[in-house]
Amino acid sequence: MTGPGVQIRAGYELVYDCPQPTPMILTLHIHSTRVSDIVVPDHLITRPSVPTAAYRDAFGNWCSRIVAPQGEIRLSADALLNDSGQPDPVVPSARQHPVEALPEETLVFLLGSRYCETDLLSEVAWDLFSASPPGWARVQAICDFAHQHVGFGYEHARPTKTAWQAFNERTGVCRDFTHLAVALCRSMNIPARYCTGYLSDIGIPPPHAPMDFAAWFEAYLDGAWHTFDPRNNTPRRGRVLIARGRDASDVAISNTFGPNELKGFRVWTDEVGSGAA
């Protein structure tokens, strides 16, 4: 990072109750693309203390493996990182690639996936967006549609909701806006990958909603991945990536292999002052 910026304190505290020892895979670490910005690392702290093994998954995300003991376990991290303080870049001139010219590593993000049913949404997408200019303007038109079509509300959240269901029910949370936009982009032959991470309230007037992990996506245009956020549908400051994948199933904050109850959930992303460049 170059130039003046801000510092962001980002972290979480999760409390699980497990009736028996339960293996877990956790995808909670700040993404390696931000490693040079980290001032205080987001080390995973477990209470009680348990052995932790780390690995990088097939999408390049940092994951941790633990076996939670019987009873309560508290998982937490509290990081400090430098940030440019600038809003998400907007590149209206970014062009769309023909499929035959796309790099091989982007092709998996053209395909349907668990929560993004391109087979069901392809006809919808072409009806809605075939007249829009290809490239950035088309992706923005898709974001505009998702933003206007889906009504936000935590009461509409459910872990099994898909893009097709969000399209038909017209309600959801940030992951549903994102799944719908991702599926529509893929249906229009634009590679799109699902992202999760921290999203601060920097520059947003109060009142502020309780913090949560956020979802957005990246579209591949003009030789690069670009950030789009159909839930907020405006460039935001202080976005901190944790993980990328085909959809939410690839970037779940936890995969648990046994019965458990999430008893506590707290996330914070706060501007704490000027950052060092």
Buried (B, 14 or more C-beta within 10 A) or exposed (E): BEEEBBBBBBBBBBBBBBEEEBEBBBBBBBBEEBEEBBEBBBEBBBEEEBEBEEEEBEBEBBBBBBBBBEEBBBBBBBBBBBBBBBBBEEEEEBEBBEEEEBEEEBEBBBEBBBBBBBEBBBEBBEEBBEEBEBBBBBBBBBBBBBBEBBEBEEEBBEEEBBBBBBBEEBBBBBBBBBBBBBBBBBBBBBBBBBBBBBBBBBEBEEEEEEBBBBBBBBBBBEEEBBBBBBBBBEBBBBBBBBBBBBBBBBBBBBEBEEEBEEEEBEBBBBBEEEBEE
